[in-house]
């Protein structure tokens, strides 16, 4: 099969990240999506009228570090993810580079962090300085409500245009992609060549998947599968009796642990060696999904300079050249492993996921429909129960 990767690319799984074409299948759905896009544009325009624009940051990283220490030397980040330890490598790298900054990084599902921040703002008990979440719709909403601090980090103009708010209210700091994966030994040389083949009888009882109706990115991935293959494919996939779990890291855990041969609805790395035991798969002509994980400084942040330091560090060419999956949010960073920039892959549906996330009524319909096929979501949240004010 010909591929936009020059061949169908098989890649090693990475940690799940919870740290997109349009999905509408009928005229009514398309109209709903268009209305949502128009609403988002109106909100963005309203926000831009109140957001103060400014030049890109001119201070060096070391100067920002000095100023952040003088500010108080503390930084609290709420990051979307699946386990309490999922942000450890990023946090440790930051602490190593900036040892005089007391960083607290709290990882939870983005859908809990966003309402947590809303509640903290409503009760004047805000904890985080910066949020880094998968719930893309929150950033346009918070911007329209005047809750974000407009800021253009150094290199802002080098970010892909859809990975930055024009006024700097938010920027994407990482590219995340979801698809399917498999264990090399488990498939015995007969790996599924596309998501469509996951309904082949040989994969019955051999699939692990994160719940699509628990994670909106996985939900979007499954909606793309439905759009490409039809509801009959969804019914056949359900008949395969996949092992569903909460957390987009769980498919990789199941495949890496040799519990299942195939995983669906997790992220993958493009930089692992060809000898890796678990491989992440993307097939030309078949859907996968990717997005830019957005980050923003809250206007009421206690430590805005430290938050600016983090953004400049995260968006630096040094950090962007070392991404786990080879893709960067910057246009001046060449992707690793011979890949092209993520925005050149049409089957990644990069522009579709933000639109999907803005239409919350449509999202709820997808969730409830998939619950009819796959059953209700079961299990405790994998990061644990963090309450109202984690990190305080």
C-alpha positions in Angstrom: 0.0 0.0 0.0 1.4 3.4 -1.0 1.8 5.8 1.9 2.4 9.5 2.6 5.2 8.3 4.8 6.8 6.9 1.6 5.7 3.5 3.0 3.2 2.5 5.6 4.9 3.6 8.8 5.1 1.3 11.8 6.1 3.0 15.0 6.6 2.2 18.6 4.0 3.1 21.2 4.7 5.8 23.7 2.8 6.8 26.9 -0.9 7.6 26.5 -1.6 11.3 26.3 -4.7 12.8 27.7 -0.9 15.3 29.1 -8.4 15.9 14.2 -12.0 16.0 8.7 -15.2 16.8 10.0 -17.1 14.0 11.8 -20.6 14.9 10.6 -22.3 12.1 8.7 -25.4 13.9 7.5 -26.6 17.3 6.4 -28.0 18.0 9.9 -24.7 17.1 11.6 -22.8 19.2 9.1 -25.0 22.2 9.8 -24.5 21.7 13.6 -20.7 21.6 13.1 -20.8 24.7 11.0 -22.8 26.5 13.6 -20.3 25.4 16.3 -17.5 26.7 14.2 -19.2 30.0 13.7 -19.9 30.2 17.4 -16.2 29.6 18.2 -15.2 32.2 15.7 -17.6 34.7 17.3 -16.1 33.9 20.8 -12.6 34.2 19.4 -13.4 37.6 17.9 -15.0 38.8 21.1 -11.9 37.7 23.0 -9.6 39.4 20.6 -11.3 42.7 21.2 -10.3 42.5 24.9 -7.0 40.7 24.6 -3.9 42.9 24.6 -1.5 42.0 21.9 2.2 42.4 22.2 5.5 41.6 20.6 7.2 38.2 21.1 9.3 37.8 24.2 12.7 39.3 23.9 14.2 38.2 27.2 16.5 35.2 27.0 15.7 32.0 28.9 18.3 32.9 31.5 16.8 36.3 32.0 13.3 34.9 32.4 14.7 32.4 34.9 16.2 35.2 36.9 13.0 37.1 36.9 10.9 34.0 37.8 13.2 33.4 40.8 12.8 37.0 41.9 9.0 36.7 41.5 9.0 33.9 44.1 10.4 30.9 42.4 7.3 28.8 42.2 5.2 27.4 39.4 2.1 25.2 39.4 0.9 23.5 36.2 -2.3 21.5 35.7 -1.5 19.0 32.9 -3.8 16.7 31.1 -2.8 13.0 31.3 -3.7 9.5 32.5 -1.4 8.8 35.5 0.1 10.8 38.3 3.6 10.1 37.0 3.0 10.8 33.3 4.4 14.3 33.5 7.5 13.2 35.5 10.0 13.3 32.6 8.9 16.8 31.6 8.9 18.1 35.2 12.4 16.6 35.8 13.8 18.1 32.7 12.5 21.5 33.8 13.8 21.1 37.3 17.2 20.1 36.0 17.4 23.2 33.8 15.9 25.5 36.4 16.7 24.1 39.8 15.6 27.3 41.7 12.0 27.0 40.5 9.7 25.0 42.7 7.6 23.2 40.1 4.4 21.4 40.9 2.9 19.5 38.0 -0.5 18.0 38.7 -1.7 15.4 36.1 -5.4 14.5 35.7 -7.9 14.0 32.9 -8.3 17.3 31.1 -12.1 17.1 31.5 -11.6 17.3 35.3 -8.9 19.9 35.3 -11.0 22.3 33.2 -14.0 22.3 35.5 -11.6 22.3 38.5 -10.1 25.6 37.2 -13.6 27.0 36.6 -14.6 26.2 40.2 -11.4 27.7 41.6 -11.9 30.9 39.6 -15.5 31.1 40.8 -14.5 30.7 44.4 -11.3 32.8 44.2 -9.1 29.9 45.1 -7.0 29.5 41.9 -4.1 27.1 42.2 -2.4 26.7 38.8 -0.5 29.3 37.0 -0.6 27.5 33.6 -2.9 24.9 32.2 -1.9 22.4 29.5 -4.9 20.4 28.4 -6.6 18.3 25.7 -9.9 20.1 26.1 -9.2 22.6 23.3 -12.7 24.2 23.5 -11.8 25.5 27.0 -9.1 27.8 25.6 -11.4 29.6 23.2 -14.0 29.8 26.0 -11.6 31.1 28.6 -10.2 33.6 26.1 -13.7 35.0 25.3 -14.3 35.3 29.1 -11.0 37.2 29.6 -9.5 34.6 31.8 -6.2 34.1 29.9 -3.1 36.2 29.9 -2.2 37.0 26.3 1.5 36.3 25.7 3.7 35.6 22.7 6.7 33.5 23.7 9.9 33.7 21.8 9.5 32.0 18.4 5.7 32.5 18.5 5.8 33.5 14.8 7.4 30.1 14.0 4.5 28.1 15.3 2.2 26.5 12.9 -0.7 28.9 12.3 -3.3 26.6 13.9 -1.1 26.0 16.9 -1.3 29.5 18.2 -4.0 32.0 19.1 -3.5 35.2 17.1 -3.3 37.3 20.3 -1.3 34.7 22.2 -4.0 33.7 24.6 -2.9 30.1 24.1 -0.3 28.1 22.2 0.1 24.4 21.4 3.3 23.1 23.0 3.2 19.5 21.8 1.8 17.3 19.0 0.0 14.2 20.1 -1.3 11.5 17.7 -3.7 8.6 18.4 -4.1 5.4 16.3 -3.7 1.7 16.9 -0.7 -0.5 17.8 0.3 -4.1 18.0 2.8 -6.5 19.6 5.2 -7.8 17.0 5.4 -11.3 18.4 1.7 -11.5 19.1 0.7 -10.9 15.5 3.3 -13.4 14.2 4.1 -11.5 11.0 0.4 -10.9 10.2 -0.2 -7.4 11.6 -3.4 -5.6 10.8 -2.6 -3.3 7.9 -5.2 -0.7 8.7 -7.9 0.0 11.4 -10.5 -1.6 9.1 -8.8 -5.0 9.6 -9.4 -4.9 13.3 -12.8 -6.5 12.8 -11.1 -9.6 11.2 -12.2 -12.7 13.3 -8.5 -13.4 14.1 -8.5 -10.4 16.5 -11.5 -11.5 18.6 -10.6 -11.3 22.3 -7.1 -9.9 21.3 -7.8 -6.1 21.4 -7.4 -3.6 24.2 -8.9 -0.2 23.8 -9.4 2.9 25.8 -13.1 3.9 26.2 -14.0 6.3 23.4 -16.8 7.7 25.5 -14.4 8.6 28.3 -11.8 10.5 26.4 -12.7 13.0 23.7 -9.6 12.4 21.6 -10.3 8.6 21.5 -14.0 9.5 20.8 -12.9 11.5 17.8 -10.7 8.7 16.6 -13.7 6.3 16.8 -15.9 8.8 15.1 -13.5 8.9 12.2 -13.5 5.1 12.0 -17.3 5.3 11.9 -17.3 7.9 9.2 -14.8 5.9 7.1 -16.2 2.4 7.7 -19.8 2.7 8.8 -21.8 1.7 11.8 -21.6 -1.9 10.7 -17.9 -1.8 11.4 -18.5 -0.4 14.9 -20.9 -3.3 15.6 -18.3 -5.8 14.3 -15.7 -4.1 16.5 -17.9 -4.5 19.5 -18.4 -8.1 18.7 -14.6 -8.6 18.9 -15.1 -8.2 22.7 -12.3 -5.7 23.1 -11.0 -5.1 26.6 -12.0 -1.5 27.4 -10.2 0.5 30.2 -10.1 4.1 31.3 -7.0 6.0 30.2 -5.4 6.3 26.8 -2.2 4.7 28.2 -4.0 1.4 28.8 -3.9 0.0 25.3 -0.1 0.3 25.3 0.1 -1.2 28.7 -1.9 -4.2 27.6 0.1 -4.7 24.4 3.5 -4.1 26.1 2.5 -6.5 28.8 1.5 -9.2 26.3 -2.0 -9.3 27.6 -3.4 -8.3 24.2 -2.1 -8.4 20.6 -3.6 -5.1 19.5 -4.3 -1.8 21.2 -6.6 1.0 20.0 -6.9 4.6 21.1 -3.4 5.4 22.4 -0.5 7.5 21.4 2.7 6.4 19.7 6.3 7.3 19.2 8.0 7.8 15.9 11.6 7.6 17.0 11.9 4.1 18.4 14.2 1.4 16.8 12.8 -1.1 14.3 13.6 -3.9 16.9 10.9 -2.5 19.3 8.5 -5.1 20.5 5.4 -2.9 20.2 4.6 -0.9 17.1 2.3 2.0 16.5 0.7 1.9 13.1 -0.6 4.5 10.6 -1.9 3.4 7.2 -2.1 5.6 4.1 -5.8 6.2 3.2 -7.1 5.4 6.6 -7.8 7.7 9.5 -5.8 8.5 12.5 -6.0 11.7 14.5 -3.6 14.3 15.9 -3.8 17.6 17.7 -1.7 20.3 19.3 -1.9 20.1 23.1 -2.7 23.7 24.2 -1.2 25.6 27.0 -2.2 29.0 28.5 -1.3 31.3 31.4 -4.2 32.2 33.6 -4.7 35.9 34.0 -5.0 35.5 37.8 -1.9 33.3 38.0 0.2 33.9 41.1 3.4 33.2 39.2 3.0 34.6 35.6 6.7 35.0 35.0 7.5 31.4 35.9 4.7 30.4 33.6 6.2 32.5 30.8 9.6 30.8 31.5 7.9 27.4 31.1 6.3 28.3 27.8 9.5 29.7 26.3 11.3 26.6 27.4 8.7 24.2 26.1 8.5 26.0 22.7 12.3 26.3 22.3 13.9 24.6 19.3 15.9 22.4 21.7 12.8 21.0 23.3 10.9 20.7 20.1 13.7 18.8 18.4 13.5 16.2 21.2 9.8 15.4 21.1 8.9 11.7 21.8 7.0 11.2 18.5 9.2 13.2 16.1 6.7 16.0 15.4 7.0 19.6 16.4 4.6 22.5 16.7 7.2 24.7 15.1 7.5 25.2 11.3 11.3 25.7 11.5 12.0 22.3 13.2 12.4 19.4 10.8 10.5 16.3 12.1 12.6 13.3 13.1 12.8 10.0 11.2 12.1 11.4 7.8 8.5 12.4 8.7 6.8 15.4 7.3 5.2 18.1 9.4 2.0 16.7 11.0 -0.1 19.3 9.3 0.7 17.8 5.9 -1.0 14.5 6.6 -4.6 14.8 5.7 -5.6 11.5 7.3 -4.4 13.0 10.7 -7.5 15.3 10.6 -5.6 18.0 12.4 -8.2 20.7 11.7 -11.2 18.5 12.5 -10.5 17.8 16.2 -10.7 21.5 17.4 -14.1 21.8 15.5 -15.2 18.5 17.0 -14.4 19.7 20.5 -16.3 23.0 20.1 -19.6 21.2 19.5 -20.3 19.8 22.9 -23.8 18.7 22.0 -22.4 16.6 19.2 -19.8 15.2 21.4 -22.4 14.1 23.9 -24.4 12.3 21.2 -21.3 10.5 20.1 -20.6 9.4 23.7 -24.0 8.1 24.4 -24.2 6.3 21.0 -20.9 4.5 21.6 -22.1 3.6 25.1 -24.9 1.7 23.4 -22.4 -0.4 21.4 -19.6 -0.7 24.0 -21.4 -0.4 27.4 -21.0 2.2 30.1 -17.6 3.4 31.2 -16.4 1.4 34.2 -13.5 1.9 36.6 -11.9 4.6 38.7 -10.0 7.5 37.0 -6.4 6.3 36.5 -4.8 9.5 37.9 -6.9 8.9 41.1 -9.4 11.3 42.8 -7.6 14.6 43.2 -10.4 16.8 44.6 -10.8 20.5 44.2 -7.4 22.0 44.9 -4.5 19.6 44.1 -1.2 21.3 44.1 -2.1 23.8 46.7 
